[in-house]
């Protein structure tokens, strides 16, 4: 499994944000855009073109899947997306990779400060 | 603005606009930043056609197909320069050959040959690139 995941790592910032937005619950495109903006404190904003370009890739790679969920007052053009178990594993692996990286960076900085 | 955005969405590759086009239009209607979304759609359009659909391979093949025969034709004409009546630079200091001893052949056959090679190369590389492009698209769908 780890070997399967390593070919997808490291994730691009856009993909990392999309997966993080979908980690909590399934969302539609506009919901993902709003969640990404909220998570980053407004410093990272995805446009629909960038979002769907990455979503297309994630769907093809089997990391994200389309959900059948619909709210009754939703526009019929709206689609919901969710993270599947493989996608959740990939996000966990990327967070682990980033944690290791930050730990190493902190150690290096401490050494530099001495 | 909405019409322009719809046109940009409609210019995306078929599979992309079928899957995401309606939702992109919905987001445009809901969002209050049309200028930013128009720019985003333009970037997306380029990315979809030139990166995701691998059309850049066809464009590159056309470029290579154009450059190779041009270089070949140029090389041919340069190599036959003296015989075509166009003296190469390094021979300029030599005394001119009397006109009655050597008559330069016409440049026409060389130009025809270079053009034929160019046409063959361009068509060959384009056919190869398009066939390969279609084959890879089928494999991706499978």
Contacts between the chains, C-beta under 8 A, distances in Angstrom:
chain1	res1	chain2	res2	distance
A	28	B	23	7.3
A	29	B	20	7.7
A	29	B	23	5.0
A	29	B	24	7.7
A	29	B	27	6.0
A	30	B	23	8.0
A	30	B	26	7.4
A	30	B	27	5.0
A	30	B	30	6.0
A	30	B	31	7.6
A	33	B	27	7.2
A	47	B	36	6.7
A	47	B	37	6.0
A	47	B	39	7.7
A	47	B	40	2.9
A	47	B	41	7.7
A	47	B	43	7.7
A	47	B	44	7.5
A	48	B	20	7.9
A	48	B	23	7.6
A	48	B	24	4.6
A	48	B	27	4.6
A	48	B	28	7.1
A	48	B	37	6.5
A	48	B	40	6.4
A	48	B	41	7.4
A	48	B	44	7.7
A	49	B	24	7.3
A	49	B	40	4.4
A	49	B	41	5.1
A	49	B	43	5.9
A	49	B	44	2.5
A	49	B	45	7.5
A	49	B	47	7.6
A	50	B	40	6.4
A	50	B	43	7.4
A	50	B	44	6.7
A	52	B	16	7.3
A	52	B	19	7.8
A	52	B	20	4.0
A	52	B	23	7.4
A	52	B	24	6.3
A	52	B	44	7.3
A	53	B	44	5.7
A	53	B	47	5.8
A	53	B	48	6.8
A	53	B	52	7.0
A	55	B	20	7.2
A	56	B	16	6.4
A	56	B	19	6.9
A	56	B	20	7.0
A	56	B	52	7.4
A	57	B	52	8.0
A	60	B	140	7.8
A	75	B	26	5.7
A	77	B	22	3.9
A	77	B	23	5.5
A	77	B	25	7.2
A	77	B	26	4.7
A	78	B	23	6.3
A	78	B	26	6.5
A	79	B	23	5.9
